Amino acid sequence: MRLIFHIPLKIDRNDPSASQIRPQKLMTAFTQLGWEMDVVEGSARDRKQQITKIKRKIRQGVHYDFVYSESSTMPTLLTEPHHLPTHPCLDFGFLAFCKRHGIPVGLFYRDIHWQYANKGEGFKQRVARYFYFYDLWQYGRLLDVLFLPTLPMLEHVPHKFSCNVVELPSGLNHSGRRIEENSGREAMELLYVGGVGGNYNLKPLMSAVSTMEGVRLTFCCRTYDWETVKEDYAPCLGSNVEVVHLDGDELDAAYGKADLFVMPMSTEYVRFAAPYKLFEAIGHGLPIVAAKDTWSGDFVERNGIGCACRNDTESLKQTIESLRDNPQKLSQMREALPSVAEQNTWTARCQQIASALLKKKI
């Protein structure tokens, strides 16, 4: 199997955000599967050189099974550091070249957050929206398969696609965590990892835990995010809530001592999103409490690995207390996790990509 992996920007390998981690995980998984891969990634200058080499190979008869591309959170033509469209034909011209040579083209459209965040009347916002719509128009004419984090997201994409649309959320790595109960503890350990403020209202969670006995919450977020909201959140903090700022091995240790992962956020955008942290928690063997009427909530309940509840203090309190007081329910969720994890590895995602583009099971 030989593929082209295309992403119209330089990946920041020191950036822990999902948009930078995802392509790296997929490239590693494709390599582990033993598939040959030519990568187009980097600055526009670097991509131009890589594209020239690949075009030469194609003209010389080298066969590629498919092209898999990932979109940027920025418009494709504005991904250079100066955000000017200095290479307007580079990336879309390359995808069109591949399509003309009979190579199936698929693209993962990362998110539609710009529909919610960039509706201001400023000049930059108006220009950016034009380029986002231009991306969608190009995808409509070039793609054989459009990959989305979740299928419900399609309803929010302002373009009609005639190509196949496939759900492709984040993947996960197995952490090696043993699926066992943390017995003999005074309290059930809850873990939250992610953003705070803005779209992430975690006050109901903190307020609920602060009034409960036999429960502790480790609340992990970025230092800057917490400094921005800590005065607003101060009334919600109880002695059983610890705010931390962890990464790397320290974060892995926090996952390792937790009994339950909590992610009860619910906004218009979050409702159809597939958070990276959801799959990270599954990879660490943790049952999950997610928000009701969201893709995440439906996913954990459908797979028997968690509960869904409303993002209000009383609902969260009832749900968490139910799990605290019924450890067998938590055990059943924990037992379901290994098979769910196996179905959602990064390797499984690569196989799903190939199956969709080649229209056969890999």
N, C-alpha and C positions, 0 to 999 in steps of 0.2 A: 504494500500500500504506500503510495506517495501523495503528499498533500502540500498545499501552500497555506501557511498561516500568516494572515495579514492584519495588521493593526496600524492605523494612521497616526502614530505618535511614538515618542520615546517612552518606554516603560520605566518608571521610577522604581527600582528594586529595593529602595529603602522606605517606600511609602506603604504603610500597613493597610491602606484603604482597599476595599473589595475590588474596585475598578482596576487596581494595579496588580493585586494578587491573582485574580481570576485567570488572565491570559498566561501568567507564569505557570500556574497549576496545570492548565490544559496542555501547554507545550511540554511540560515534564511528563504528563500522562501519555501523550501521543508517543513520546520517545520511549517510555517504558513498554508500550505495546509493540515496539519494534518497527514502527512506521517511519519511513523516510520523510523528512520535513524540510522545506525551504521557508525561511522566515523573512517577511517584509515588516520591519519595525525600526523606529528611530526617527531622526530628524528627516525633513523632506529631502535633504541632500542624500542622506544615507538610503532612504527608501528608493530614491531614483536609481541609485547604483544597483541595489538589490533587484529591483524590477527589471532593469536592463539585462542582468544576468539570467533571470528566469525566462524572460521573453526569448533570449537567445537559445536557451535549452529547449523551449517549446518548439521553436522554428526548426531546431535540429532533430526533433522527433521524440524528445523526452516526454513520457506520459505522466500526467498528474491526474489522480482520481477525483480530486475536488479542491476547491478553495474555501477555507473557513476564515471569515473576517470578524473582527470585533469592533464595534463603534466606539467612539470616544464620548465622554460626557459633554465635550464641546462639539460644535459643528466640525465636520471633517476638514473643511477648507480653512479653519481658524486654529488648528492645533499647534502651529509654530509658536514659540515663546512671545513673539510680537503680535500674534493673533491677526495677521494680515494674510489674505488669500493669494500668496505669492506663487503657489503651484496648483492652480485651479483644475488642471486636467490629470494630475498625477495618479491619484488613487482610483477615482472612478474610471479613468481611462484604462488603467491596468485591469480592473474587474471586467470592463467591457471587452478588452483583448482576450481575457481568459474565456469569457462566454462565447465569443466568436470562434474560438478554437475548441468548442465542445466540452469545456471543463465546467462541471456544476459549481455554482457559486452560492454559498450560504453566508449569512451575516447575523451575528447576535446584536440585537438592538438593546442597549444596556438599560436605559430608563427614559421616562418621559417627564422627568422632573422639571424640565424647562417650561412645560405647559403651565406649571403652577408657580415657578419662581421668577420667570422673566416676563411678566406681563406689565412691567412698568412702561412709562411713556418716554423714557430716556432714549437718546439716539442709539447707544450701544445695545440696549435691549431690543429695539426694533430691528437693527441690523442682524443681531444674533438669531432672532426668530426667523428672519428670511432665510438664513443659511441652514437652520434646522429643517425648514420645510423643503429646501433644496435637497438635503440629504434624503428625505423621505421620497421625493420624486425620483431620485436616482435609484434608490433601493427598489422602487416599484418596477422599474424597467430592467434592472440588472439581475435581481435575485431569483434563484430557483427555490430557495428555502429561507424564510425569515424566522430566526430563533428569538424568542422572547423569554424573559425570566418566568412569566406566568401567562397563560392564555387570557385571563381577565384583563390584562394590560392592553390587549388589542383594542378594546372598546374605547380606550383613551388616546389611541394614536390617530392623529388627524389625517389619515390617508387610507385609501382602500387598496388592498393588495390582492392580486390574483394568484400569487404563488402560494405554495404550501407554508403554513405557519405552525411551528413546533415549539412546545414548551421546553425550556432548557434552564432550569434554575441553577444555583451554585452547586458545587460538589463538596466532597469532604474527604478528609484523611482519617483513617483509623488511628486513634491515639494509643492504642494498646491498653487502655483502661479496662480493668476487670469489671464485669457487670455484677456488682455485689452491693449489698446494703451497708451503709455506714452505721453499724449498730453500736449501742452503748454510749450514744451521745446525749447530752442534755437537750439539744435543740436540733431541729431540721435546718440544714444549711441551704439557703437560697443564693443564687448568683444572677446578677444582671451585668451584661457587658454591652456597651454601645454608647449612643449619643444621649445628650440631655439638653432640654431647652428646644425652642422652635417646634418642630414636628413631634418631638419626643416629650410628652407630658408624663413624668414618672412620679408626680406628687401623690396620686392615689395609691400607688404601690408602696411608697415610703410610709404614707399615713396608715395604711392597712397593717403593715408589718410592725410599725411602732406601737400598735395597740395589742399585739398578740404575744402570748407566752409560748415558749417552746419553739421559737422560730428566730433565725438570724439571717440578715441579708447583707451580702457583700456586693456593693454597688460600684462597678468599675467603669470609669469614663476618662476622657482626656482631661488633663489639668486645666487647660484653657477653658474648656466647656464648663467645668465645675465652677471656676472662678467667676464666670459670667452669671451663673444662676444661684450660687450658694446662699445668698441673702434671702432670695425668694423661697428657697427650699428649706431654710433653717427651721421653720415651725413644724415641718414634717419629720424631722430627724429624731429618732428615738435612740436609746442606748444600745439597741440590738441592730442598728444599721451602721455599717462601716463604709465610708466612701474611700475608694482607693484608685490609684492610677498605675496600672500594671501592664506589662507586655512581656513577650518572650517566655522564658521558663517560669517567671513569677505568675504569669497569667495561666499557664498550664497547671501550675500547682493549685491555683484557685478553682479551676475546673475539677481538679482531682479530688478536692475535699467537699465539693458541693453535692447536694442530693437532688436539687431541682433548679432548672434554668427558667427565669421569668422574663418575658418580653411582651407586656400587655398593651403596647402602644396601638392606637387606632386613629388614623386620620384618613382623609380621602385618598391620599397617595399611598399610605401604608397598607390600606385594605387590599390592594392588588399586588403588592411587592412580595418578593421572596428574599428575605434578609440573609445575608451571608452568615450572620451569627446563628441563625436557626440551624444550619447544617454543621457549623462548628460545634454546637452543643450536642448534636446527634453523634458526631464523630467522637466526642468525649463521653458518650454513654449516659447522657443526662435526659431524663424526662423533662417536658417543657410545658409551661403555662403561657399561652398566647392569647391574643385578643379575639373575641367572638366576632363573627362576620368579617373575617379577614382570610386571605389565602393561607397564611401561616396557621391560624386557628383551625381551619378546615383540614389542613395537611396533618397536623398532630393528632387530631381526633380520628380522622379516617384511618390512620396507620396505628392507632392505639398506643401512641408514645407520649401522650400529654392530654391537657384539658384546655378548653377555651372558655373565657369569661369576659364580661364587660370590663372596661377600664375605669371602674369606680371603686372607691374604698370598700364598700360593703360586699360587692361581688368578689373582689380579690380576696378579702378576708375569709369569706365562706369557702372559696375554692381551695385556698392554701390550708385552712384549718381541716377541711375534708381529707386532704392528702396527709396532713400531719397525724390525724386521728385514725387513718386507715392505711397503715403501711403496706398491707397486702396489695392495695390498688397501685401504689408506687412500684411495688415489686413486679406486678404484671406489665406495667409500662416499660420497666427496665428490661424485662425479658424480651419484649418486642423490638428493642432497639437494634440488636446486631443485624437482623435481616433487612431492616429499613436502611441501615448504614451501608450494607453491601450493595443495595440497589442504587445508591446515590453517591458513589465514589467518583472521583475525577476521571478514573478510567472508564466507568460506566457512562459518564457524560461524553467522552470521546467516541465511544461506540455508538451512542445515540446520534451524535453529529454525523458520523459516517453512514449509519443506517438511513437517516433522513435524506442525505444527499445522494446516496447510491441506490436508494429505494429497495434495500434488501437488508435482512438481519445480519449483523456482524457478530 
